[in-house]
Amino acid sequence: MARPEDPSDEASREVWPPDAWITEGPDGSAALLGGFSPTSGRHHFPPAAICPYSGADDVETVALSSRGTLWAWTAVTAAPPGYEGPVPYGFGVVELDPEGLRVIGRLTEADPGALVFGQPMQVVVEQLAGGQRVWAFAPTGAAP
């Protein structure tokens, strides 16, 4: 998604910047902020005012689990346009436990050979060139 040109646009503020989707505890632990709708009984990410499953407007902002399992991964070996950070970097899909949400994001491990399906992962915060904070997933141990 492209960065909105008009930061005063209310809909744009709900989805940008990504660091607004991160919460950190006093111990340095990190988690993603998502939505939960009592009507649908389901969580979603990123947070939104309307439930994407039911259309209900009863969404509550909640901290999602900081732990999950690795489902898919790759290494980004060519910098995307405008990106000034280090390459390669890992990119993958992690299913958060127990919500069952699959979230796409950076991985702290850039070597695909060092990762395995089902590997435990944890949400961490990384700072990109220019100071932008983003979420990433770090391996926390070997796959079961």
C-alpha positions, 0 to 999 in steps of 0.5 A, a space after each residue: 500500500 502506498 503512503 497516503 498523500 493527505 495525512 488528514 484523510 481519516 481513512 488513511 490515518 487508520 492504516 498508516 503508519 505501520 508503527 501505529 500497529 505495534 505495542 511495546 511492553 515495559 520489558 521491551 516485548 512487542 505485539 501487534 495491535 489488531 481488531 476483535 469483533 464480538 459480533 463475528 468472534 474473530 480477530 483481524 489485522 491490521 486494525 480497522 473500524 469495521 469487521 472484515 468478516 461481518 461488516 459489524 462496527 463493534 470492533 475493539 482494538 486489542 493486542 494480538 499474540 506476540 508468538 506464532 509459527 512460520 508458514 512461508 518465507 523467502 529472502 528479498 535479495 533486490 531492494 524495492 524502489 525507495 528502500 535504503 536498508 540492508 539487503 538481503 532480508 527475510 520476508 514471510 508469513 507467520 500464523 499468530 497463536 491462538 488467533 490463527 491470523 496469518 500475518 505477512 512481514 519481515 523476518 529477522 533471519 535473511 537465510 531461507 535455509 536457516 528456517 523451517 516450516 512450523 518454526 516458533 516465531 516472536 514479534 519484534 520491532 526493527 528500525 529501518 533507514 530513516 527511523 521508521 519502526 516496523 514489526 518483524 518476526 524473529 525465530 525463537 527455536 527449532 521447529 517441533 
